[in-house]
Amino acid sequence: MDGTEIITFLSNNIESMASAVGPVAGALFTAIFLRHNTKTDEFEKIKAGKFKEAADDLLASGKMTYTEYYKANNFLTIAKKADHYYKEHPRAGEKITYDFDWFVRFFEAAGSVSDDTMQNLWAKILAGEIAQPSTFSLKTIDVMRNLSKRDAELFIKVCSHSFISSATNYFLPNEKEFLETVGIQYTDIMKLSELGLMFNDGIISLNISISNEPCILINNHSLIMLISSVSGNSEKASIGQYPFTEVGKELSTMISESASDEDFLKYGQLLSRNKSHKISVHKVIKWNGDLVEYNETNLIPQEVPVTE
């Protein structure tokens, strides 16, 4: 059996870990350490979900080195965490075909990670990929494997001060006053650019066509920002941004962090200084896909100082 066939077999026979994480973990153990041998005592323990016992047996029998044992135990810790995250957002009931090579690459990269914070990030990637294949690219795995804990903490910090302009676009505002207020320096942006998570080009803008009818500019899930033209004519509006790369976007959705309501209002006030646009911020009542119900009250104070 190949890797995907082993996952299917274990999905129908594994005796514990009711989610899809168990069969994937078992298939990796079987393919990597048992060399597809499904007629061993170790495989019976894998079928029973006793992965740690199987690893202990493989080490004792010489089928697994101490280095492999270390990686296997790190992976099992990550898989257990992934099972928790997966149960929060399980896949739909339809049959899914997995790319087994992706999971092998994941095992090789994540197996060397013992830090709890980093394991949590890897676990979210594993859970997300199992729930929806192709959510995370192989490039994302390669970038993650080169992230230190400090790098990850910096990226989480930047995500926590970033905004959403569409389902696929997360960005950090290129607004000096805002960045100074939240404690993000250009050297931080440069670092994340070097890691392949952000673009540090200071001339990139978010461009949008506006008219006298308000349209959504950005959101942070709980608040939305509307923009319209003061003149009433159709025109272009643009705001400076440091956008995330494709890998950065994938990881930002996993982190699920975006700007706080306080940051959101602060940024809205800064944008309101441009008197050629009308900016307003509103509390979200309910999202329905891309459509949103919101409270009509503008949360931005009406007296905003004008920049000379």
C-alpha positions as CSV (number, residue, x, y, z in Angstrom):
1,M,0.0,0.0,0.0
2,D,1.1,3.5,-0.7
3,G,0.8,6.3,1.9
4,T,-2.7,7.5,0.8
5,E,-4.0,3.9,0.8
6,I,-2.6,3.4,4.3
7,I,-4.5,6.5,5.5
8,T,-7.7,5.1,4.0
9,F,-7.1,1.7,5.6
10,L,-6.4,3.2,9.0
11,S,-9.4,5.6,8.7
12,N,-11.6,2.5,8.6
13,N,-9.7,0.4,11.2
14,I,-8.0,2.6,13.7
15,E,-9.4,2.1,17.2
16,S,-8.7,5.5,18.7
17,M,-8.4,9.2,17.8
18,A,-11.7,9.5,16.0
19,S,-10.6,12.5,14.0
20,A,-8.6,12.3,10.7
21,V,-5.3,13.1,12.5
22,G,-4.8,9.6,13.8
23,P,-4.9,7.8,10.5
24,V,-2.5,10.3,9.0
25,A,-0.1,9.9,11.9
26,G,-0.4,6.1,11.7
27,A,0.2,6.2,7.9
28,L,3.4,8.2,8.4
29,F,4.7,5.8,11.0
30,T,3.9,2.8,8.8
31,A,5.4,4.3,5.6
32,I,8.6,5.8,7.2
33,F,9.5,3.3,9.9
34,L,7.8,0.0,8.9
35,R,8.5,0.5,5.2
36,H,4.9,-0.2,4.4
37,N,5.0,-3.5,6.3
38,T,1.5,-3.9,7.6
39,K,2.0,-7.4,9.1
40,T,4.0,-6.5,12.2
41,D,3.3,-6.2,15.9
42,E,4.1,-2.5,15.6
43,F,1.5,-2.0,13.0
44,E,-1.1,-3.7,15.2
45,K,-0.3,-1.1,17.9
46,I,-0.6,1.7,15.3
47,K,-4.0,0.4,14.3
48,A,-4.9,0.6,18.0
49,G,-3.7,4.2,18.1
50,K,-0.8,3.3,20.4
51,F,1.8,5.3,18.5
52,K,4.1,5.9,21.5
53,E,4.2,2.2,22.3
54,A,4.9,1.5,18.6
55,A,7.8,4.0,18.7
56,D,9.2,2.4,21.8
57,D,9.1,-1.1,20.2
58,L,10.7,0.2,17.0
59,L,13.6,1.8,19.0
60,A,14.1,-1.3,21.1
61,S,14.2,-3.5,18.0
62,G,16.7,-1.3,16.2
63,K,14.2,-0.3,13.4
64,M,14.3,3.3,14.6
65,T,17.4,5.3,15.6
66,Y,17.5,7.6,18.6
67,T,17.4,10.6,16.2
68,E,14.3,9.2,14.5
69,Y,12.8,8.4,17.9
70,Y,13.3,12.1,19.0
71,K,11.6,13.3,15.8
72,A,8.8,10.7,16.1
73,N,8.0,11.8,19.6
74,N,8.0,15.5,18.7
75,F,5.7,14.7,15.8
76,L,3.3,12.7,18.1
77,T,3.1,15.7,20.4
78,I,2.3,17.9,17.5
79,A,-0.3,15.4,16.2
80,K,-2.0,15.3,19.6
81,K,-2.2,19.1,19.5
82,A,-3.4,19.0,15.9
83,D,-6.2,16.6,17.0
84,H,-7.4,19.3,19.4
85,Y,-7.4,22.0,16.7
86,Y,-9.0,19.8,14.1
87,K,-11.9,19.0,16.4
88,E,-12.6,22.7,16.6
89,H,-12.8,23.0,12.8
90,P,-13.3,19.6,11.3
91,R,-13.7,19.0,7.6
92,A,-17.0,18.4,5.9
93,G,-18.1,14.8,5.4
94,E,-17.0,14.5,1.7
95,K,-14.3,12.1,0.8
96,I,-10.9,13.8,0.5
97,T,-7.7,12.7,-1.3
98,Y,-4.5,13.7,0.5
99,D,-1.1,14.4,-0.9
100,F,1.0,12.0,1.2
101,D,4.3,13.6,0.1
102,W,3.1,16.8,1.8
103,F,2.8,14.9,5.1
104,V,6.2,13.3,4.7
105,R,7.7,16.8,4.2
106,F,5.8,18.0,7.2
107,F,7.1,15.2,9.4
108,E,10.7,15.9,8.4
109,A,10.4,19.6,9.1
110,A,8.2,19.5,12.3
111,G,10.0,16.5,13.8
112,S,12.9,18.6,14.9
113,V,10.7,21.1,16.8
114,S,10.4,20.6,20.6
115,D,9.5,24.2,21.7
116,D,5.8,24.3,22.8
117,T,5.0,27.6,21.1
118,M,6.4,26.4,17.8
119,Q,4.7,23.0,18.1
120,N,1.4,24.8,18.5
121,L,1.9,26.6,15.2
122,W,3.0,23.3,13.4
123,A,-0.1,21.6,14.9
124,K,-2.4,24.2,13.5
125,I,-0.8,23.7,10.0
126,L,-1.3,20.0,10.3
127,A,-4.9,20.3,11.4
128,G,-5.6,22.8,8.7
129,E,-4.1,20.7,5.9
130,I,-6.0,17.6,7.1
131,A,-9.3,19.5,7.2
132,Q,-8.7,21.1,3.8
133,P,-5.9,19.7,1.6
134,S,-3.7,22.3,-0.2
135,T,-4.4,24.9,2.5
136,F,-0.7,25.1,3.1
137,S,2.0,24.9,0.4
138,L,5.3,23.1,0.6
139,K,6.9,26.5,0.5
140,T,5.1,27.3,3.7
141,I,6.6,24.2,5.3
142,D,10.1,25.3,4.2
143,V,9.6,28.9,5.5
144,M,8.3,27.5,8.8
145,R,11.2,25.2,9.3
146,N,13.5,28.3,9.2
147,L,11.5,30.3,11.7
148,S,12.9,30.7,15.2
149,K,10.6,31.2,18.2
150,R,11.6,34.9,18.2
151,D,10.7,35.1,14.4
152,A,7.3,33.5,15.0
153,E,6.6,35.8,17.9
154,L,7.5,38.8,15.8
155,F,5.1,37.6,13.0
156,I,2.3,37.0,15.5
157,K,2.9,40.5,16.8
158,V,2.7,42.0,13.3
159,C,-0.5,40.0,12.6
160,S,-2.1,41.4,15.7
161,H,-1.7,44.9,14.3
162,S,-2.7,44.1,10.7
163,F,-5.9,44.5,8.7
164,I,-8.0,42.5,6.3
165,S,-9.0,44.1,3.0
166,S,-10.3,40.9,1.4
167,A,-10.5,37.1,2.2
168,T,-7.0,36.8,0.7
169,N,-5.3,40.0,1.6
170,Y,-3.8,40.8,5.0
171,F,-1.5,43.8,5.4
172,L,0.2,46.0,7.8
173,P,-0.5,49.7,7.3
174,N,2.4,51.8,5.9
175,E,1.6,54.6,8.3
176,K,4.5,55.9,10.4
177,E,2.4,57.2,13.2
178,F,0.4,54.0,13.5
179,L,3.5,51.8,13.5
180,E,5.2,54.0,16.1
181,T,2.1,53.7,18.3
182,V,2.0,49.9,18.2
183,G,5.7,49.5,18.5
184,I,6.6,48.1,15.1
185,Q,9.8,49.3,13.5
186,Y,10.9,49.1,9.9
187,T,13.7,46.7,10.9
188,D,10.9,44.3,12.0
189,I,9.3,44.5,8.6
190,M,12.7,44.0,6.9
191,K,13.2,40.9,9.1
192,L,9.9,39.4,8.1
193,S,10.6,40.2,4.4
194,E,13.9,38.3,4.6
195,L,12.0,35.3,6.0
196,G,9.5,35.4,3.1
197,L,6.5,36.5,5.1
198,M,6.0,40.2,4.0
199,F,6.9,42.7,1.3
200,N,8.9,45.6,2.6
201,D,8.5,47.9,-0.5
202,G,7.3,51.2,0.9
203,I,5.5,52.2,-2.3
204,I,2.9,49.4,-2.4
205,S,-0.6,50.7,-2.0
206,L,-4.1,49.3,-1.6
207,N,-6.1,50.9,-4.4
208,I,-9.9,51.0,-4.5
209,S,-12.5,52.7,-6.6
210,I,-14.9,54.8,-4.6
211,S,-18.0,56.9,-5.2
212,N,-20.6,58.6,-3.0
213,E,-21.9,55.2,-2.0
214,P,-19.9,53.8,1.0
215,C,-18.0,50.6,0.4
216,I,-16.0,48.4,2.7
217,L,-12.3,49.3,2.8
218,I,-11.0,46.9,5.6
219,N,-12.1,44.9,8.6
220,N,-10.9,43.1,11.6
221,H,-13.9,40.7,11.8
222,S,-15.6,42.7,14.6
223,L,-15.4,46.1,13.0
224,I,-15.6,47.3,9.4
225,M,-14.3,50.5,7.8
226,L,-16.3,52.2,5.1
227,I,-15.0,54.7,2.6
228,S,-16.7,57.0,0.1
229,S,-16.0,60.1,-2.0
230,V,-16.5,63.5,-0.5
231,S,-17.0,65.0,-4.0
232,G,-19.6,62.4,-4.9
233,N,-17.7,61.6,-8.0
234,S,-16.2,58.2,-8.9
235,E,-12.5,58.3,-8.1
236,K,-9.6,56.2,-6.9
237,A,-8.4,56.0,-3.3
238,S,-5.2,54.4,-2.1
239,I,-3.6,53.7,1.3
240,G,0.0,52.6,1.9
241,Q,0.5,49.0,2.9
242,Y,3.1,46.3,3.7
243,P,1.3,43.3,2.3
244,F,1.9,39.7,3.3
245,T,3.4,37.2,0.8
246,E,1.4,34.1,-0.1
247,V,3.2,32.2,2.6
248,G,2.5,35.1,5.1
249,K,-1.2,35.0,4.1
250,E,-1.4,31.2,4.7
251,L,0.3,31.5,8.1
252,S,-1.8,34.6,9.1
253,T,-5.0,32.7,8.6
254,M,-3.7,29.9,10.8
255,I,-2.7,32.4,13.5
256,S,-6.1,34.1,13.3
257,E,-4.8,37.4,14.7
258,S,-5.8,40.8,13.4
259,A,-5.8,44.3,14.7
260,S,-7.7,45.0,17.9
261,D,-10.8,47.3,17.9
262,E,-8.6,50.0,19.5
263,D,-6.0,49.7,16.7
264,F,-8.8,49.8,14.2
265,L,-10.3,53.0,15.5
266,K,-6.9,54.6,15.8
267,Y,-6.1,53.8,12.1
268,G,-9.6,55.0,11.1
269,Q,-8.9,58.4,12.8
270,L,-5.6,58.7,10.9
271,L,-7.2,57.9,7.6
272,S,-9.9,60.5,8.4
273,R,-7.4,63.2,8.2
274,N,-7.5,62.9,4.4
275,K,-10.5,65.2,3.8
276,S,-11.1,64.0,0.2
277,H,-12.5,60.8,1.6
278,K,-15.2,60.0,4.1
279,I,-14.1,57.3,6.5
280,S,-16.4,55.6,9.1
281,V,-16.1,52.6,11.4
282,H,-19.0,50.4,12.4
283,K,-19.7,47.5,14.7
284,V,-20.3,44.2,12.8
285,I,-23.6,42.6,13.7
286,K,-23.3,39.5,11.6
287,W,-21.2,38.1,8.7
288,N,-22.9,36.0,6.0
289,G,-20.1,35.1,3.6
290,D,-18.8,38.3,2.1
291,L,-21.9,40.2,3.1
292,V,-22.1,41.9,6.4
293,E,-24.8,43.5,8.7
294,Y,-23.5,46.4,10.7
295,N,-24.6,49.1,13.1
296,E,-25.1,52.4,11.5
297,T,-23.4,54.4,14.2
298,N,-20.0,55.8,13.2
299,L,-17.5,55.0,16.0
300,I,-14.9,57.5,14.8
301,P,-15.2,60.9,16.7
302,Q,-16.4,63.5,14.3
303,E,-13.8,66.2,15.3
304,V,-10.6,64.9,13.7
305,P,-7.6,67.3,13.4
306,V,-6.6,68.1,9.9
307,T,-3.1,67.6,8.8
308,E,-1.5,70.7,7.4
